[in-house]
């Protein structure tokens, strides 16, 4: 079941790797429209904890209480704060956690949220209701900072050109809307043969920084290691190479296979220690052709999964 055109990406694969069992407790760390949470609750007589920083998603989660009652609990916050949120809910161990690292359809399709260049709206891009907005970032960051952001998080070849023009224009006309920013970028970036909008990479990069997304991912991976019970499953669907790289690096490291050092994962780089995860996906799992045809937003999705293989996580808590 979906809501208002919301399609949970790789739903069948997520449920397969999470393998919900009756009597267990699972976390949907990116509740959004509740697609994963609902599928888990329907699959087994279990309990699901929904987490989301978006107040609108939290309200949607409250509606689940009517149908699922004490089998579902909604918590407001960033998934990176998993441990603190579980403590507040008086929950120690969990049997699985699923994360969808993309922006939800509800956020993308709401012009007021400022995530998409397809609609004109305030230049916001915040998944929650606090912190700096895209407008704040674009109107205050230096040329060097903007260039770094666009190049590093968006892989934008014309990052320097865009950064210089943004700083030049905002002197007389500060950026206020998504159209303001997208129109400037489109004048500077040639159209690609694949039809990708020239503003795509820049919007993506700014969104990642506004929401501190990579740090949140690192935090939740570390928290998952501490809070997953033996045989607990970690299932992550990502849409960006940097996100997928973090998950891949974590699972390889924690399964005893130390990969090459990445500058994006300093907290996870360490000497070889006792393995705490078994990798369930040798390679990233991709959506089927049929799913991509039905939901084009799933085309860049990559799923990775791991299973907690020992009980030593309790020793890590509080370290």
Phi, psi and omega in degrees: 000135178239167180238128170046045178080011179276123180243108176295124187287134177052045184301312181299318181292321178300312180296321180299312183283329178287326175051062183300139179234148180298141178086357183259171183238129182236155178242126168260097189285349178227073191304312177055248179266001176082013183299312179293314182302316181296317181297321179294315180295328180280336183283325183211161178278070186240185177242143179234134173256118177266136178232135175200143178273348183275117180304326179294321178291324179298319177297319177297324180295327180296331179293335179295332183300328181297319182274319189255352175050235187283001176279351182226140177223135181251130179237137179263126179160176178279143180295339176296338178265030184308313184298313180297321180293319178294323177298317179299324181274002180059044178242128181269287183258150175235159184258357178180153176217135176240140180228130172248106189278004179274170173282137182287157179300326179298321180286316181297318187275000178258106182304331183292342181275342174071026180274331190247141175276358178284339179235150174272130180196177178299143182279085188248285178072008178280131176285333176253203181239023179219170180089179181289149177262173176298324177300314179300315183295310184295327183270359183231333183293149179285170177301315181296318180295315180296319179299315180298315181299310183293322181285315186286314187261350179238352182053042182273117182295332183257031184303316181297317180297316181293314181301315180298318181291323179299312182295322179295315184290323186290346177300319181256330183223096179299152179281132182238325187234168178296323178296323178306308184288314183298321182294322178294315181296318182296334177285339187256337185250123179297150177291141180269159182293335182277001176083005180294132179300134181303338182274352187304307186294321180292317178298319179298313182297316181295320179299318181299317182287318180303321184262006177052042192295319183291322177294321179297322179295314179302317181296317184288329177294316178296318179294323179298321178299322182285325191257347178287133176286163175308135184073005176293147185253141172245120181234123184232128175251120181240164184230005185223142184299325179291320177297311181298323179297321178298314182293315179300314180298316181300309183295321178296314180298313185283351175261007177092004180251096184285114179277179177298147181294138177243137180292346181270355184230053183298327183288339184262350180280120184202168177291155182299130181228186179301134180292136179241352179226149167252127180285126181264345181238104181300320175235160177299135178274133182251156179293154179288161177300321181298320180292317180299322179295323180281322183225095185298336181293346181275353190301327182264006184291144176222131181248134173229147183217150177215160180237132178292127190249000176212175186260015185281357182300329181299331180287336183279337185300125177091353180290000000 
